[in-house]
Amino acid sequence: MSVNRTDLVAAIAEKAGLKKTEADAALSALQDVLVESLAKGEAVKVTGLLSVERVERAARTGRNPRTGEEIAIPAGYGVKITAGSNLKKAVAK
């Protein structure tokens, strides 16, 4: 079972005493801030919940699984998400 955006918006609205449209706007704003911050190379940390940061990936050599031929994989960026203490405690139960 998973929680989709609609479920998440409804849960946030209920817990925070907001209208669903307000909760959806807040979730959209959070998404925008995360994307903009990561694009600038800034980490986003929500103490106790999670930490999100952009990480560099070095260029490397890989293999085409079908042919076995070596291919050059260029350097790039990835996203690293680290669970905070409250999140870790919630999953440990």
PyMOL CGO cylinders between C-alpha atoms (Angstrom):
from pymol import cmd
from pymol.cgo import CYLINDER

trace = [
    CYLINDER, 0.00, 0.00, 0.00, 1.23, 3.49, -0.76, 0.3, 1, 1, 1, 1, 1, 1,
    CYLINDER, 1.23, 3.49, -0.76, 0.04, 7.05, -0.28, 0.3, 1, 1, 1, 1, 1, 1,
    CYLINDER, 0.04, 7.05, -0.28, -0.41, 9.05, -3.47, 0.3, 1, 1, 1, 1, 1, 1,
    CYLINDER, -0.41, 9.05, -3.47, -0.53, 12.84, -3.76, 0.3, 1, 1, 1, 1, 1, 1,
    CYLINDER, -0.53, 12.84, -3.76, -4.33, 13.00, -3.32, 0.3, 1, 1, 1, 1, 1, 1,
    CYLINDER, -4.33, 13.00, -3.32, -4.15, 10.91, -0.13, 0.3, 1, 1, 1, 1, 1, 1,
    CYLINDER, -4.15, 10.91, -0.13, -1.26, 12.99, 1.17, 0.3, 1, 1, 1, 1, 1, 1,
    CYLINDER, -1.26, 12.99, 1.17, -3.08, 16.27, 0.53, 0.3, 1, 1, 1, 1, 1, 1,
    CYLINDER, -3.08, 16.27, 0.53, -6.19, 14.95, 2.30, 0.3, 1, 1, 1, 1, 1, 1,
    CYLINDER, -6.19, 14.95, 2.30, -4.13, 13.79, 5.31, 0.3, 1, 1, 1, 1, 1, 1,
    CYLINDER, -4.13, 13.79, 5.31, -2.26, 17.09, 5.57, 0.3, 1, 1, 1, 1, 1, 1,
    CYLINDER, -2.26, 17.09, 5.57, -5.52, 19.03, 5.33, 0.3, 1, 1, 1, 1, 1, 1,
    CYLINDER, -5.52, 19.03, 5.33, -7.08, 16.96, 8.10, 0.3, 1, 1, 1, 1, 1, 1,
    CYLINDER, -7.08, 16.96, 8.10, -4.08, 17.11, 10.48, 0.3, 1, 1, 1, 1, 1, 1,
    CYLINDER, -4.08, 17.11, 10.48, -3.44, 20.82, 9.95, 0.3, 1, 1, 1, 1, 1, 1,
    CYLINDER, -3.44, 20.82, 9.95, -7.07, 21.91, 9.86, 0.3, 1, 1, 1, 1, 1, 1,
    CYLINDER, -7.07, 21.91, 9.86, -6.72, 23.26, 6.32, 0.3, 1, 1, 1, 1, 1, 1,
    CYLINDER, -6.72, 23.26, 6.32, -8.85, 23.09, 3.22, 0.3, 1, 1, 1, 1, 1, 1,
    CYLINDER, -8.85, 23.09, 3.22, -7.61, 20.56, 0.68, 0.3, 1, 1, 1, 1, 1, 1,
    CYLINDER, -7.61, 20.56, 0.68, -6.77, 23.37, -1.75, 0.3, 1, 1, 1, 1, 1, 1,
    CYLINDER, -6.77, 23.37, -1.75, -4.61, 25.04, 0.90, 0.3, 1, 1, 1, 1, 1, 1,
    CYLINDER, -4.61, 25.04, 0.90, -2.86, 21.77, 1.71, 0.3, 1, 1, 1, 1, 1, 1,
    CYLINDER, -2.86, 21.77, 1.71, -2.27, 21.15, -2.00, 0.3, 1, 1, 1, 1, 1, 1,
    CYLINDER, -2.27, 21.15, -2.00, -0.81, 24.64, -2.38, 0.3, 1, 1, 1, 1, 1, 1,
    CYLINDER, -0.81, 24.64, -2.38, 1.52, 24.03, 0.58, 0.3, 1, 1, 1, 1, 1, 1,
    CYLINDER, 1.52, 24.03, 0.58, 2.66, 20.70, -0.87, 0.3, 1, 1, 1, 1, 1, 1,
    CYLINDER, 2.66, 20.70, -0.87, 3.26, 22.33, -4.26, 0.3, 1, 1, 1, 1, 1, 1,
    CYLINDER, 3.26, 22.33, -4.26, 5.26, 25.10, -2.57, 0.3, 1, 1, 1, 1, 1, 1,
    CYLINDER, 5.26, 25.10, -2.57, 7.39, 22.50, -0.75, 0.3, 1, 1, 1, 1, 1, 1,
    CYLINDER, 7.39, 22.50, -0.75, 8.04, 20.74, -4.04, 0.3, 1, 1, 1, 1, 1, 1,
    CYLINDER, 8.04, 20.74, -4.04, 9.03, 24.03, -5.71, 0.3, 1, 1, 1, 1, 1, 1,
    CYLINDER, 9.03, 24.03, -5.71, 11.41, 24.95, -2.88, 0.3, 1, 1, 1, 1, 1, 1,
    CYLINDER, 11.41, 24.95, -2.88, 13.04, 21.50, -2.98, 0.3, 1, 1, 1, 1, 1, 1,
    CYLINDER, 13.04, 21.50, -2.98, 13.53, 21.60, -6.76, 0.3, 1, 1, 1, 1, 1, 1,
    CYLINDER, 13.53, 21.60, -6.76, 14.83, 25.18, -6.80, 0.3, 1, 1, 1, 1, 1, 1,
    CYLINDER, 14.83, 25.18, -6.80, 17.21, 24.61, -3.88, 0.3, 1, 1, 1, 1, 1, 1,
    CYLINDER, 17.21, 24.61, -3.88, 18.64, 21.40, -5.30, 0.3, 1, 1, 1, 1, 1, 1,
    CYLINDER, 18.64, 21.40, -5.30, 19.08, 23.03, -8.72, 0.3, 1, 1, 1, 1, 1, 1,
    CYLINDER, 19.08, 23.03, -8.72, 21.23, 25.70, -7.00, 0.3, 1, 1, 1, 1, 1, 1,
    CYLINDER, 21.23, 25.70, -7.00, 23.23, 23.02, -5.18, 0.3, 1, 1, 1, 1, 1, 1,
    CYLINDER, 23.23, 23.02, -5.18, 21.72, 23.84, -1.78, 0.3, 1, 1, 1, 1, 1, 1,
    CYLINDER, 21.72, 23.84, -1.78, 20.78, 21.07, 0.64, 0.3, 1, 1, 1, 1, 1, 1,
    CYLINDER, 20.78, 21.07, 0.64, 17.33, 21.05, 2.24, 0.3, 1, 1, 1, 1, 1, 1,
    CYLINDER, 17.33, 21.05, 2.24, 17.12, 19.77, 5.82, 0.3, 1, 1, 1, 1, 1, 1,
    CYLINDER, 17.12, 19.77, 5.82, 13.95, 19.24, 7.81, 0.3, 1, 1, 1, 1, 1, 1,
    CYLINDER, 13.95, 19.24, 7.81, 15.27, 18.34, 11.26, 0.3, 1, 1, 1, 1, 1, 1,
    CYLINDER, 15.27, 18.34, 11.26, 14.02, 14.98, 12.44, 0.3, 1, 1, 1, 1, 1, 1,
    CYLINDER, 14.02, 14.98, 12.44, 12.39, 14.14, 9.11, 0.3, 1, 1, 1, 1, 1, 1,
    CYLINDER, 12.39, 14.14, 9.11, 14.84, 14.15, 6.23, 0.3, 1, 1, 1, 1, 1, 1,
    CYLINDER, 14.84, 14.15, 6.23, 17.75, 15.74, 4.47, 0.3, 1, 1, 1, 1, 1, 1,
    CYLINDER, 17.75, 15.74, 4.47, 17.90, 16.12, 0.68, 0.3, 1, 1, 1, 1, 1, 1,
    CYLINDER, 17.90, 16.12, 0.68, 21.04, 17.14, -1.18, 0.3, 1, 1, 1, 1, 1, 1,
    CYLINDER, 21.04, 17.14, -1.18, 22.50, 17.17, -4.67, 0.3, 1, 1, 1, 1, 1, 1,
    CYLINDER, 22.50, 17.17, -4.67, 25.57, 14.96, -5.09, 0.3, 1, 1, 1, 1, 1, 1,
    CYLINDER, 25.57, 14.96, -5.09, 28.11, 14.81, -7.89, 0.3, 1, 1, 1, 1, 1, 1,
    CYLINDER, 28.11, 14.81, -7.89, 28.71, 11.61, -9.79, 0.3, 1, 1, 1, 1, 1, 1,
    CYLINDER, 28.71, 11.61, -9.79, 32.12, 11.20, -11.37, 0.3, 1, 1, 1, 1, 1, 1,
    CYLINDER, 32.12, 11.20, -11.37, 32.54, 10.12, -14.97, 0.3, 1, 1, 1, 1, 1, 1,
    CYLINDER, 32.54, 10.12, -14.97, 33.07, 6.40, -15.26, 0.3, 1, 1, 1, 1, 1, 1,
    CYLINDER, 33.07, 6.40, -15.26, 33.26, 3.50, -17.66, 0.3, 1, 1, 1, 1, 1, 1,
    CYLINDER, 33.26, 3.50, -17.66, 30.36, 1.07, -17.85, 0.3, 1, 1, 1, 1, 1, 1,
    CYLINDER, 30.36, 1.07, -17.85, 29.34, -1.86, -19.99, 0.3, 1, 1, 1, 1, 1, 1,
    CYLINDER, 29.34, -1.86, -19.99, 26.44, -2.34, -22.35, 0.3, 1, 1, 1, 1, 1, 1,
    CYLINDER, 26.44, -2.34, -22.35, 24.68, -5.39, -20.84, 0.3, 1, 1, 1, 1, 1, 1,
    CYLINDER, 24.68, -5.39, -20.84, 23.62, -6.73, -24.26, 0.3, 1, 1, 1, 1, 1, 1,
    CYLINDER, 23.62, -6.73, -24.26, 26.91, -6.45, -26.11, 0.3, 1, 1, 1, 1, 1, 1,
    CYLINDER, 26.91, -6.45, -26.11, 29.45, -6.23, -23.31, 0.3, 1, 1, 1, 1, 1, 1,
    CYLINDER, 29.45, -6.23, -23.31, 30.90, -3.20, -25.09, 0.3, 1, 1, 1, 1, 1, 1,
    CYLINDER, 30.90, -3.20, -25.09, 32.49, -0.55, -22.84, 0.3, 1, 1, 1, 1, 1, 1,
    CYLINDER, 32.49, -0.55, -22.84, 30.74, 2.81, -22.80, 0.3, 1, 1, 1, 1, 1, 1,
    CYLINDER, 30.74, 2.81, -22.80, 31.70, 6.15, -21.29, 0.3, 1, 1, 1, 1, 1, 1,
    CYLINDER, 31.70, 6.15, -21.29, 29.22, 7.43, -18.70, 0.3, 1, 1, 1, 1, 1, 1,
    CYLINDER, 29.22, 7.43, -18.70, 29.62, 11.20, -18.29, 0.3, 1, 1, 1, 1, 1, 1,
    CYLINDER, 29.62, 11.20, -18.29, 29.81, 13.00, -14.94, 0.3, 1, 1, 1, 1, 1, 1,
    CYLINDER, 29.81, 13.00, -14.94, 26.51, 14.26, -13.60, 0.3, 1, 1, 1, 1, 1, 1,
    CYLINDER, 26.51, 14.26, -13.60, 24.41, 14.88, -10.53, 0.3, 1, 1, 1, 1, 1, 1,
    CYLINDER, 24.41, 14.88, -10.53, 22.12, 12.74, -8.40, 0.3, 1, 1, 1, 1, 1, 1,
    CYLINDER, 22.12, 12.74, -8.40, 19.93, 13.27, -5.36, 0.3, 1, 1, 1, 1, 1, 1,
    CYLINDER, 19.93, 13.27, -5.36, 20.72, 11.85, -1.93, 0.3, 1, 1, 1, 1, 1, 1,
    CYLINDER, 20.72, 11.85, -1.93, 17.90, 11.57, 0.60, 0.3, 1, 1, 1, 1, 1, 1,
    CYLINDER, 17.90, 11.57, 0.60, 18.74, 10.75, 4.20, 0.3, 1, 1, 1, 1, 1, 1,
    CYLINDER, 18.74, 10.75, 4.20, 16.09, 9.82, 6.74, 0.3, 1, 1, 1, 1, 1, 1,
    CYLINDER, 16.09, 9.82, 6.74, 15.98, 11.86, 9.95, 0.3, 1, 1, 1, 1, 1, 1,
    CYLINDER, 15.98, 11.86, 9.95, 15.67, 10.46, 13.47, 0.3, 1, 1, 1, 1, 1, 1,
    CYLINDER, 15.67, 10.46, 13.47, 11.85, 10.71, 13.66, 0.3, 1, 1, 1, 1, 1, 1,
    CYLINDER, 11.85, 10.71, 13.66, 11.47, 8.93, 10.34, 0.3, 1, 1, 1, 1, 1, 1,
    CYLINDER, 11.47, 8.93, 10.34, 13.90, 6.20, 11.38, 0.3, 1, 1, 1, 1, 1, 1,
    CYLINDER, 13.90, 6.20, 11.38, 12.00, 5.69, 14.66, 0.3, 1, 1, 1, 1, 1, 1,
    CYLINDER, 12.00, 5.69, 14.66, 8.68, 5.43, 12.82, 0.3, 1, 1, 1, 1, 1, 1,
    CYLINDER, 8.68, 5.43, 12.82, 9.92, 2.61, 10.59, 0.3, 1, 1, 1, 1, 1, 1,
    CYLINDER, 9.92, 2.61, 10.59, 11.59, 0.75, 13.41, 0.3, 1, 1, 1, 1, 1, 1,
    CYLINDER, 11.59, 0.75, 13.41, 8.28, 0.14, 15.20, 0.3, 1, 1, 1, 1, 1, 1,
]
cmd.load_cgo(trace, "trace")
